[in-house]
Amino acid sequence: MNALLWLTLFLPAGWTGGAQDSSSAAGAARPAAEAALEAGRLPEANRHARRALEDHPTDPELLDLVLATVGDDEDARILYTHAWIDALADGRGRVQSKPARGRLASLDLPGRIAEQRAEALGELLAFAAEARSNVRRHPENLLLERWALRLAGELAEASPALAATLDGKRSVELLKPGGLPDRVVAALERLLGDSLSAGEPGRALRAGRILSGLVRQAAFKDLEGARPRGMDRVGKRIAKNLARAREGVAREAGRPWSVEELEWLTREEGEAFTRLHDSFAHPGVALSPGGLYRVETDCGFETLLGAASTVELHHRRLARWYGRDPFEGRPGTLRIVPTSSGLEAEGAPFWWVGGFQGGDQTVLRFAQGTIEGLGHGMTHELTHRFDGALYPGQPAWLSEGKAVWTAAAYGGSSDETFVANHALFGTIEGVWIRGFGNLAKLRTLLDGSLEDYRDNYSAGYALYVYLSTWEEEGRRPFASALQRFMEEGGRTKLAPLPFFESLFCDGKEGRPADLEAFAQGWEAFLHGFYWKTRAEWTARYTQATPPAPPSPLVYDEPTWTWQRTRSEPHFGEAQAA
């Protein structure tokens, strides 16, 4: 598929790379297109014609004009031919105009697609009407009606005649009965227990994960709308049954696949594998080559194979960097889900996270991405696993900042080491622009009183780079203190800020004598990365990493999710589905 088709699909019809067309320019676009076409200037004519089409996307004459300007671009010709037929077709998807039918004589497929779209629309409307007719006995049919009408609206959007058949039919608004959340939670608890009693751990796990997701949502600080009470008690009640359900599913799954066995599957077998293991009732399960990780996913075959093949590479790079591996004989679990609701079901602490680490369990969201991209997320979360084992008790800024650094400071999965002097210039510059060089704001980072936890990622990253790499006269005044800070963090009785000051503001080995002096040096470090006045010493740092190997997009169907990018959820959002 050529570049013009991609632009046609994903950019506004009149996009020209920057110039803003006024309404008067839009009115002049059609005659300009016709004049350029008559003069044989096809690219110019096409640009003007698409600009005119932007305001009238179903005008058959304008679509005909665009078709006259596409030249030898066969992809664009096919695309606009479909749009032209949709604009001309009647309510049955048929073109009645004799001249148009003559032109369509050699184009069988577009015409048949238009007719089948009209037939599908008719079936959806009949389905919606049938669902509505039985609402009194089955109120859940309102959901079916709304789904059918919304899909019908998407089908009819490109055809004026089909859109007219939807006049007066709008998406159904649903009113939530009072007390419904409590009833749903109670029903799910019953289903969890009953399914275990009936020897159906897969169904029990599905119910338990939904409940787990609801418990996590109820705990989010910035949940939208009403917040149900007592969900923390629900979490405690279901914990044992949820664990039993997982154990039952693991027994039914049997021996995990090896990477070598997965590699022997054909493409067709891989697609069948994805369909069979599309939920955690029947997850895809594999062991990494050295047995360091059990990988579980409902994302699909390619995801499972890619994750199982590469997770140990990221683990061993971290072990070399930390100087030892605390997990010999202690395998971890890597669980990969395609949606934010899946993260919640596994216990995500925040609505916005892309992954999280708890003990020996790593959970990541993977959607519309590559295995190499997933590897950077693995590295971030596995850094937390290593820190939890080697340096427990670290403050959030150090834990997140260090993990941001490890996730960025390598090129590809096979890299054995990190780039020691790596720094993300834009990230550090952004921290300075947002005022974290200020003493008062630095205090909020160090004492954990940040308004937004997410600032620990960027500001914590910048502070970690400063403490671990800053040099004066060939020596690093903070490096030894940073090591002690990590080692003693889990044992100290000092509060976070005084503990920081006791090590980094002690006046020894070139370190400042108090926090105010520390803040001055810290602010100068941040300011040194500002693009207008970049300091000479920034030449010691690099943003470059070794080139990563080619990593194509993973096309496992569950990873191309329709679930939107998460914003602050309402209780039950996505879990209710």
Solvent accessible surface area in square Angstrom, and as a share of the most:
residue,aa,sasa,rsa
1,M,140,0.62
2,N,63,0.32
3,A,75,0.58
4,L,51,0.25
5,L,15,0.07
6,W,127,0.45
7,L,82,0.41
8,T,26,0.15
9,L,84,0.42
10,F,138,0.58
11,L,54,0.27
12,P,78,0.49
13,A,31,0.24
14,G,7,0.07
15,W,124,0.44
16,T,59,0.34
17,G,50,0.48
18,G,52,0.50
19,A,77,0.60
20,Q,170,0.76
21,D,61,0.31
22,S,64,0.41
23,S,103,0.66
24,S,87,0.56
25,A,39,0.30
26,A,15,0.11
27,G,56,0.54
28,A,53,0.41
29,A,3,0.02
30,R,81,0.30
31,P,72,0.45
32,A,33,0.25
33,A,0,0.00
34,E,80,0.36
35,A,58,0.45
36,A,1,0.00
37,L,53,0.26
38,E,158,0.71
39,A,61,0.47
40,G,56,0.54
41,R,116,0.42
42,L,62,0.31
43,P,108,0.68
44,E,51,0.23
45,A,0,0.00
46,N,15,0.08
47,R,98,0.36
48,H,46,0.21
49,A,0,0.00
50,R,32,0.12
51,R,28,0.10
52,A,7,0.06
53,L,11,0.06
54,E,74,0.33
55,D,73,0.38
56,H,107,0.48
57,P,86,0.54
58,T,44,0.26
59,D,41,0.21
60,P,40,0.25
61,E,108,0.49
62,L,4,0.02
63,L,2,0.01
64,D,52,0.27
65,L,20,0.10
66,V,0,0.00
67,L,10,0.05
68,A,53,0.41
69,T,3,0.02
70,V,11,0.07
71,G,22,0.21
72,D,150,0.78
73,D,23,0.12
74,E,101,0.45
75,D,40,0.21
76,A,1,0.01
77,R,92,0.33
78,I,88,0.45
79,L,53,0.26
80,Y,15,0.06
81,T,10,0.06
82,H,48,0.21
83,A,33,0.26
84,W,13,0.05
85,I,2,0.01
86,D,11,0.05
87,A,13,0.10
88,L,51,0.25
89,A,6,0.05
90,D,39,0.20
91,G,37,0.35
92,R,141,0.51
93,G,3,0.03
94,R,108,0.39
95,V,16,0.09
96,Q,95,0.42
97,S,47,0.31
98,K,161,0.68
99,P,105,0.66
100,A,7,0.06
101,R,123,0.45
102,G,52,0.50
103,R,122,0.45
104,L,23,0.12
105,A,89,0.69
106,S,100,0.65
107,L,72,0.36
108,D,90,0.46
109,L,98,0.49
110,P,13,0.08
111,G,20,0.19
112,R,112,0.41
113,I,60,0.30
114,A,3,0.03
115,E,61,0.27
116,Q,101,0.45
117,R,56,0.20
118,A,12,0.09
119,E,110,0.49
120,A,38,0.29
121,L,5,0.02
122,G,39,0.37
123,E,126,0.56
124,L,20,0.10
125,L,32,0.16
126,A,64,0.49
127,F,83,0.35
128,A,5,0.04
129,A,63,0.49
130,E,123,0.55
131,A,6,0.05
132,R,115,0.42
133,S,93,0.60
134,N,60,0.31
135,V,29,0.17
136,R,230,0.84
137,R,192,0.70
138,H,72,0.32
139,P,84,0.53
140,E,94,0.42
141,N,20,0.10
142,L,39,0.20
143,L,100,0.50
144,L,80,0.40
145,E,15,0.07
146,R,72,0.26
147,W,136,0.48
148,A,0,0.00
149,L,21,0.10
150,R,141,0.51
151,L,64,0.32
152,A,0,0.00
153,G,31,0.30
154,E,123,0.55
155,L,46,0.23
156,A,1,0.00
157,E,135,0.60
158,A,48,0.37
159,S,3,0.02
160,P,61,0.38
161,A,31,0.24
162,L,5,0.03
163,A,40,0.31
164,A,58,0.45
165,T,57,0.33
166,L,19,0.10
167,D,100,0.52
168,G,74,0.71
169,K,92,0.39
170,R,164,0.60
171,S,50,0.32
172,V,17,0.10
173,E,146,0.65
174,L,58,0.29
175,L,166,0.83
176,K,136,0.58
177,P,73,0.46
178,G,75,0.72
179,G,42,0.40
180,L,53,0.27
181,P,35,0.22
182,D,94,0.49
183,R,149,0.54
184,V,63,0.36
185,V,12,0.07
186,A,42,0.33
187,A,44,0.34
188,L,24,0.12
189,E,43,0.19
190,R,149,0.54
191,L,65,0.33
192,L,2,0.01
193,G,24,0.23
194,D,89,0.46
195,S,0,0.00
196,L,23,0.11
197,S,101,0.65
198,A,67,0.52
199,G,55,0.53
200,E,75,0.34
201,P,15,0.10
202,G,8,0.08
203,R,115,0.42
204,A,0,0.00
205,L,4,0.02
206,R,145,0.53
207,A,2,0.01
208,G,0,0.00
209,R,30,0.11
210,I,55,0.28
211,L,0,0.00
212,S,15,0.10
213,G,0,0.00
214,L,8,0.04
215,V,22,0.12
216,R,66,0.24
217,Q,0,0.00
218,A,11,0.08
219,A,63,0.49
220,F,5,0.02
221,K,164,0.70
222,D,54,0.28
223,L,16,0.08
224,E,74,0.33
225,G,57,0.55
226,A,87,0.68
227,R,107,0.39
228,P,28,0.18
229,R,229,0.83
230,G,16,0.15
231,M,11,0.05
232,D,92,0.48
233,R,147,0.54
234,V,8,0.04
235,G,19,0.19
236,K,158,0.67
237,R,137,0.50
238,I,8,0.04
239,A,55,0.43
240,K,156,0.66
241,N,43,0.22
242,L,25,0.12
243,A,48,0.37
244,R,121,0.44
245,A,0,0.00
246,R,55,0.20
247,E,99,0.44
248,G,3,0.03
249,V,7,0.04
250,A,41,0.32
251,R,180,0.66
252,E,108,0.49
253,A,48,0.37
254,G,40,0.38
255,R,175,0.64
256,P,25,0.15
257,W,86,0.30
258,S,40,0.26
259,V,17,0.10
260,E,116,0.52
261,E,60,0.27
262,L,0,0.00
263,E,109,0.49
264,W,199,0.70
265,L,39,0.20
266,T,72,0.42
267,R,191,0.70
268,E,121,0.54
269,E,83,0.37
270,G,3,0.03
271,E,81,0.36
272,A,46,0.35
273,F,12,0.05
274,T,11,0.07
275,R,158,0.58
276,L,118,0.59
277,H,31,0.14
278,D,84,0.43
279,S,30,0.19
280,F,6,0.02
281,A,8,0.06
282,H,105,0.47
283,P,10,0.07
284,G,1,0.01
285,V,7,0.04
286,A,0,0.00
287,L,72,0.36
288,S,3,0.02
289,P,96,0.60
290,G,49,0.47
291,G,32,0.31
292,L,20,0.10
293,Y,1,0.00
294,R,56,0.20
295,V,0,0.00
296,E,19,0.09
297,T,1,0.01
298,D,19,0.10
299,C,0,0.00
300,G,2,0.02
301,F,24,0.10
302,E,72,0.32
303,T,0,0.00
304,L,0,0.00
305,L,36,0.18
306,G,10,0.10
307,A,0,0.00
308,A,0,0.00
309,S,38,0.25
310,T,18,0.10
311,V,0,0.00
312,E,13,0.06
313,L,74,0.37
314,H,0,0.00
315,H,1,0.00
316,R,97,0.35
317,R,1,0.00
318,L,0,0.00
319,A,15,0.11
320,R,122,0.44
321,W,89,0.31
322,Y,30,0.11
323,G,65,0.62
324,R,150,0.55
325,D,32,0.17
326,P,36,0.22
327,F,2,0.01
328,E,125,0.56
329,G,81,0.78
330,R,103,0.37
331,P,84,0.53
332,G,3,0.03
333,T,29,0.17
334,L,1,0.00
335,R,15,0.06
336,I,0,0.00
337,V,1,0.00
338,P,13,0.08
339,T,22,0.13
340,S,10,0.06
341,S,15,0.10
342,G,9,0.08
343,L,3,0.02
344,E,3,0.01
345,A,4,0.03
346,E,16,0.07
347,G,24,0.23
348,A,1,0.01
349,P,55,0.34
350,F,65,0.27
351,W,26,0.09
352,W,55,0.19
353,V,14,0.08
354,G,48,0.46
355,G,9,0.09
356,F,28,0.12
357,Q,35,0.16
358,G,43,0.42
359,G,59,0.57
360,D,44,0.23
361,Q,54,0.24
362,T,0,0.00
363,V,0,0.00
364,L,7,0.03
365,R,68,0.25
366,F,10,0.04
367,A,27,0.21
368,Q,92,0.41
369,G,18,0.17
370,T,33,0.19
371,I,28,0.14
372,E,23,0.10
373,G,42,0.40
374,L,11,0.05
375,G,0,0.00
376,H,54,0.24
377,G,25,0.24
378,M,0,0.00
379,T,0,0.00
380,H,23,0.10
381,E,13,0.06
382,L,1,0.00
383,T,0,0.00
384,H,31,0.14
385,R,7,0.02
386,F,0,0.00
387,D,7,0.03
388,G,49,0.47
389,A,34,0.27
390,L,21,0.10
391,Y,29,0.11
392,P,74,0.46
393,G,54,0.52
394,Q,27,0.12
395,P,31,0.20
396,A,36,0.28
397,W,4,0.01
398,L,0,0.00
399,S,23,0.15
400,E,14,0.06
401,G,0,0.00
402,K,2,0.01
403,A,0,0.00
404,V,30,0.17
405,W,12,0.04
406,T,0,0.00
407,A,17,0.14
408,A,27,0.21
409,A,0,0.00
410,Y,3,0.01
411,G,6,0.06
412,G,1,0.01
413,S,5,0.03
414,S,79,0.51
415,D,27,0.14
416,E,112,0.50
417,T,95,0.55
418,F,18,0.07
419,V,31,0.18
420,A,84,0.65
421,N,60,0.31
422,H,3,0.01
423,A,0,0.00
424,L,51,0.25
425,F,20,0.08
426,G,48,0.46
427,T,43,0.25
428,I,0,0.00
429,E,25,0.11
430,G,22,0.21
431,V,0,0.00
432,W,61,0.21
433,I,106,0.54
434,R,103,0.38
435,G,28,0.27
436,F,0,0.00
437,G,6,0.06
438,N,88,0.45
439,L,50,0.25
440,A,67,0.52
441,K,74,0.31
442,L,0,0.00
443,R,96,0.35
444,T,42,0.25
445,L,2,0.01
446,L,3,0.02
447,D,60,0.31
448,G,64,0.62
449,S,69,0.45
450,L,28,0.14
451,E,164,0.74
452,D,50,0.26
453,Y,69,0.26
454,R,95,0.35
455,D,26,0.13
456,N,9,0.05
457,Y,57,0.22
458,S,25,0.16
459,A,0,0.00
460,G,0,0.00
461,Y,0,0.00
462,A,0,0.00
463,L,0,0.00
464,Y,15,0.06
465,V,1,0.00
466,Y,7,0.03
467,L,1,0.00
468,S,22,0.14
469,T,12,0.07
470,W,36,0.13
471,E,48,0.21
472,E,82,0.37
473,E,171,0.77
474,G,71,0.68
475,R,127,0.47
476,R,112,0.41
477,P,5,0.03
478,F,7,0.03
479,A,39,0.30
480,S,58,0.38
481,A,3,0.02
482,L,9,0.04
483,Q,69,0.31
484,R,118,0.43
485,F,6,0.02
486,M,18,0.08
487,E,79,0.36
488,E,46,0.21
489,G,13,0.13
490,G,48,0.46
491,R,172,0.63
492,T,45,0.26
493,K,207,0.88
494,L,94,0.47
495,A,57,0.44
496,P,74,0.46
497,L,24,0.12
498,P,58,0.37
499,F,13,0.05
500,F,1,0.01
501,E,55,0.25
502,S,55,0.35
503,L,8,0.04
504,F,0,0.00
505,C,11,0.07
506,D,46,0.24
507,G,44,0.43
508,K,129,0.55
509,E,104,0.47
510,G,40,0.39
511,R,20,0.07
512,P,28,0.17
513,A,77,0.60
514,D,74,0.38
515,L,5,0.03
516,E,105,0.47
517,A,39,0.30
518,F,1,0.01
519,A,6,0.05
520,Q,121,0.54
521,G,31,0.30
522,W,0,0.00
523,E,60,0.27
524,A,59,0.45
525,F,0,0.00
526,L,0,0.00
527,H,70,0.31
528,G,6,0.06
529,F,0,0.00
530,Y,46,0.17
531,W,159,0.56
532,K,128,0.54
533,T,82,0.48
534,R,103,0.38
535,A,26,0.20
536,E,163,0.73
537,W,59,0.21
538,T,7,0.04
539,A,92,0.71
540,R,87,0.32
541,Y,16,0.06
542,T,38,0.22
543,Q,97,0.43
544,A,68,0.53
545,T,48,0.28
546,P,61,0.38
547,P,127,0.80
548,A,55,0.42
549,P,60,0.38
550,P,133,0.84
551,S,32,0.20
552,P,110,0.69
553,L,73,0.36
554,V,4,0.03
555,Y,144,0.55
556,D,8,0.04
557,E,136,0.61
558,P,33,0.21
559,T,0,0.00
560,W,89,0.31
561,T,29,0.17
562,W,250,0.88
563,Q,55,0.24
564,R,136,0.49
565,T,115,0.67
566,R,24,0.09
567,S,46,0.30
568,E,61,0.27
569,P,0,0.00
570,H,99,0.44
571,F,35,0.15
572,G,12,0.11
573,E,46,0.21
574,A,29,0.23
575,Q,13,0.06
576,A,92,0.71
577,A,127,0.98
